Amino acid sequence: MLILTCPSKLQLLESVLQRSLPQTLPVYGAVMYINRGNPAQHEVVVDSWPEFKTVLTRPRMEVVKDKWDYYANLHATFYRDMDACRALLENKDSIDWGRAFQLQGLQDGLYEITKDIAKTRCVHLEPYCYLPLMHPNPSTLSQSRFRSDLLHFGTLNPSHATTLNDAWDFGRNDRSLRYLESLIRYFPSACLLDKEGQLAAWSLSDPYGCISHGYTLPHYRGKGWIGIILQNLGEKMHAHGFPVYVGVLAENEPSKRALQHQGFHILPGTYYMLIVTPVLKLKN
């Protein structure tokens, strides 16, 4: 395995990954951010260079200090050869399977590989499967004429993280709160506020350039506000050169309808979010 640190090699990798979109989406987004200031402090691992078969993005070793923090310990992978992917993921220098981490990717074989390794390592694997949706032409995203006596566009700030954490099904703990605060600080987001400056609806983006965490408080639903926010955030992502994409649960019909109304297309395959946690060993 090799850790790519040379800026010219990372720029070349970005170009190569772009040619394999949409399968490379999470890895491509991570590499784009690495090449643009690296706010998440990630790095790139490949099995070989320049003719790589597998690429993995991960936090730098010193970034995640909490062994149980899978929110911050984000990994993404893309492969051209399943055996090469398996070998890289099994390599103790690539991923520390003794720590909680999250692995994302858009290729079906990823789940099978991870499941096999998790079984041999005796760690717990929790898979989450999402529908990937991507906007084919983000330049056509334009905000509908926004008229409301109740709400106005605003900017998310870290003080909003508690509200987001309470509303997030994967949240409501200190680790998720820290993660949401980091997203707000370092990555594009969009929100609507009421007259008192309180949140009504919002959406974030993550270190993979994926639009996520879209949410509207219950008493503001049914007005199409999330669509307005998707337009706003999609325009921001496109302005930075990122593909505009999301992952939603297959049963989340309101989100799917809102996204398709904005011109998003459902991609083939599955967006995997695989959460690995060590098994606690109880002392006798």
C-alpha positions in Angstrom: 0.0 0.0 0.0 1.0 3.6 -0.6 -0.1 6.9 1.0 -0.4 9.5 -1.7 1.0 12.9 -0.5 2.3 14.4 -3.7 -0.1 17.2 -4.9 0.4 16.4 -8.5 -0.4 12.7 -8.0 -3.5 13.7 -6.0 -4.6 16.0 -8.8 -4.1 13.2 -11.3 -6.1 10.8 -9.1 -9.0 13.3 -9.0 -9.1 13.3 -12.8 -9.0 9.6 -13.0 -11.8 9.2 -10.5 -13.9 11.8 -12.3 -13.9 9.6 -15.4 -15.5 6.7 -13.4 -18.3 8.7 -11.9 -20.8 7.9 -10.5 -19.3 4.8 -8.9 -16.5 6.8 -7.4 -18.7 9.5 -5.9 -17.7 9.4 -2.2 -14.0 8.8 -2.9 -14.0 11.4 -5.6 -15.6 14.0 -3.2 -13.1 13.2 -0.5 -10.1 13.6 -2.9 -11.6 16.9 -4.1 -11.6 18.2 -0.6 -8.1 16.9 0.1 -7.0 18.9 -3.0 -8.8 22.0 -1.7 -7.5 22.6 1.7 -8.3 19.2 3.3 -10.8 20.5 6.0 -11.4 16.9 7.2 -7.7 16.1 7.4 -8.1 13.0 5.3 -5.5 11.1 3.3 -5.4 8.7 0.4 -4.2 5.1 0.3 -3.8 3.1 -2.9 -2.6 -0.5 -3.5 -0.2 0.7 -6.2 0.6 3.7 -8.3 -0.1 4.9 -11.0 -2.0 1.8 -12.1 -4.1 1.4 -8.9 -6.8 -1.2 -8.4 -8.1 0.1 -5.1 -8.2 3.5 -3.5 -9.2 4.2 0.1 -9.7 7.6 1.8 -9.4 7.8 5.6 -8.6 10.3 8.4 -5.0 10.9 9.2 -3.9 8.8 12.1 -3.7 11.7 14.6 -7.2 13.0 13.8 -9.5 10.5 15.5 -8.4 10.0 19.1 -11.6 8.3 20.4 -11.6 4.5 19.7 -15.4 4.4 19.6 -16.0 7.4 17.3 -17.2 6.0 14.0 -18.8 9.4 13.1 -15.4 11.0 12.7 -13.5 7.9 11.6 -14.8 8.0 8.0 -13.5 5.8 5.3 -14.5 5.5 1.6 -13.3 3.2 -1.1 -13.5 2.5 -4.8 -12.0 -0.6 -6.5 -11.4 -2.0 -9.9 -10.6 -5.5 -8.6 -12.4 -7.1 -5.7 -9.4 -9.2 -4.6 -7.2 -6.1 -4.5 -9.9 -4.3 -2.4 -10.1 -7.2 0.0 -6.3 -7.2 0.4 -6.2 -3.5 1.1 -9.0 -3.5 3.6 -7.5 -6.5 5.4 -4.1 -4.8 5.7 -3.7 -3.6 9.3 -1.8 -0.5 8.0 -4.9 0.5 5.9 -7.7 0.2 8.5 -7.5 -0.4 12.2 -10.3 -2.9 12.8 -9.8 -2.6 16.5 -11.4 0.9 16.4 -14.9 1.9 15.4 -15.1 3.2 11.9 -17.5 3.9 9.0 -16.9 2.7 5.4 -18.8 4.1 2.5 -18.9 3.2 -1.2 -21.2 2.6 -4.2 -20.1 -0.9 -5.3 -22.1 -4.0 -4.4 -19.1 -6.1 -3.7 -18.1 -3.8 -0.9 -20.6 -5.1 1.6 -19.7 -8.7 0.9 -16.0 -8.0 1.4 -16.5 -6.0 4.6 -18.9 -8.7 6.0 -16.3 -11.4 5.4 -13.5 -9.4 7.1 -15.7 -8.4 10.0 -16.6 -12.1 10.6 -12.9 -13.1 10.7 -12.0 -10.2 12.9 -14.9 -10.8 15.3 -16.2 -7.3 15.1 -19.8 -6.0 14.7 -21.0 -4.8 11.3 -24.1 -2.7 10.9 -25.0 -2.1 7.2 -27.1 0.8 6.0 -28.3 0.8 2.4 -29.3 4.0 0.6 -30.6 4.9 -2.8 -28.0 7.2 -4.5 -29.5 10.1 -6.4 -27.5 12.6 -8.5 -28.4 15.8 -10.4 -27.4 15.3 -14.0 -27.0 19.0 -14.7 -26.6 21.1 -11.6 -26.2 24.3 -13.6 -29.9 24.2 -14.2 -30.6 24.3 -10.4 -32.2 27.7 -9.7 -34.0 28.7 -6.6 -37.7 29.1 -7.1 -39.0 32.5 -6.2 -38.9 32.3 -2.4 -41.8 34.1 -0.8 -42.6 33.7 2.9 -43.7 36.0 5.7 -42.5 33.3 8.2 -39.1 32.2 7.0 -35.9 33.5 5.5 -32.6 32.0 4.4 -29.8 32.0 7.0 -26.5 30.4 7.8 -26.0 27.4 10.0 -23.5 28.0 12.9 -22.2 25.6 15.5 -24.8 26.7 18.0 -27.4 25.0 15.8 -25.7 21.6 16.2 -27.7 20.7 19.3 -31.0 21.1 17.4 -29.7 19.0 14.5 -28.4 16.4 16.8 -31.7 16.0 18.6 -33.5 15.6 15.2 -31.0 13.1 13.7 -31.9 9.4 14.1 -28.2 8.5 14.2 -27.5 11.3 16.7 -28.5 12.3 20.2 -25.0 11.6 21.7 -21.8 13.6 22.3 -19.9 12.0 19.4 -22.7 12.8 16.9 -22.8 16.4 18.3 -19.1 16.9 17.7 -19.5 15.5 14.2 -22.4 17.8 13.3 -20.5 20.8 14.6 -17.5 19.9 12.4 -19.8 19.6 9.3 -21.3 23.0 10.1 -17.8 24.6 10.5 -16.1 23.2 7.5 -18.6 22.2 4.8 -21.4 24.0 2.8 -24.9 24.0 4.4 -28.2 25.7 4.0 -31.1 26.5 6.3 -34.3 28.4 6.8 -35.0 30.5 9.9 -38.1 31.9 11.4 -38.6 35.5 12.5 -37.0 34.8 15.9 -33.9 33.3 14.2 -34.9 29.7 15.1 -34.3 26.8 12.7 -37.2 25.6 10.6 -35.4 23.4 8.0 -31.9 22.6 7.0 -29.4 20.4 5.1 -25.7 19.8 5.3 -22.9 18.3 3.2 -20.2 16.0 4.4 -16.5 15.3 3.8 -17.5 13.3 0.7 -19.3 16.2 -0.9 -22.6 14.4 -0.3 -25.7 16.4 0.6 -27.1 15.0 3.8 -29.0 15.6 7.0 -32.0 17.2 5.3 -34.7 17.9 7.8 -37.8 20.1 8.3 -39.3 20.5 11.7 -42.8 19.0 11.9 -44.9 22.2 12.0 -43.2 23.5 8.8 -43.7 20.4 6.7 -45.9 20.2 3.6 -44.7 23.6 2.2 -41.9 22.4 -0.1 -39.2 24.1 2.1 -36.8 21.2 1.8 -36.8 21.6 -2.0 -35.8 25.3 -1.7 -33.0 24.3 0.6 -31.8 21.6 -1.8 -31.7 24.1 -4.6 -29.7 26.5 -2.4 -27.2 23.9 -1.2 -26.9 22.3 -4.6 -26.0 25.6 -6.1 -23.3 26.0 -3.5 -21.8 22.6 -4.2 -21.9 23.1 -7.9 -20.2 26.5 -7.6 -17.3 24.7 -5.8 -17.1 22.2 -8.7 -18.6 19.2 -6.8 -21.1 16.7 -8.3 -24.5 17.2 -6.6 -25.7 13.9 -5.1 -27.4 12.5 -2.0 -28.3 9.1 -0.5 -31.8 8.5 0.9 -33.4 5.4 2.5 -35.5 3.5 -0.1 -38.6 3.9 2.1 -38.3 7.7 2.5 -40.8 8.6 -0.2 -41.2 12.3 0.7 -37.4 12.9 0.3 -37.3 10.9 -3.0 -40.2 12.9 -4.4 -38.6 16.2 -3.3 -35.3 15.3 -4.9 -36.9 14.0 -8.2 -39.0 17.2 -8.3 -35.7 19.1 -8.3 -34.3 17.0 -11.2 -32.3 14.4 -9.3 -32.1 11.0 -11.0 -31.9 7.7 -9.1 -28.6 5.9 -9.8 -28.3 2.2 -10.2 -26.9 0.2 -7.3 -26.7 1.0 -3.6 -24.9 3.6 -1.5 -23.5 1.6 1.4 -22.7 3.0 4.8 -21.1 0.2 6.8 -20.5 0.8 10.5 -17.9 -1.4 12.1 -17.5 -1.5 15.9 -15.2 -3.7 18.1 -17.0 -6.2 20.3 -16.7 -5.4 24.0 -15.0 -8.1 25.9 -16.4 -8.5 29.4 -14.0 -9.5 32.1 -14.9 -12.5 34.3 
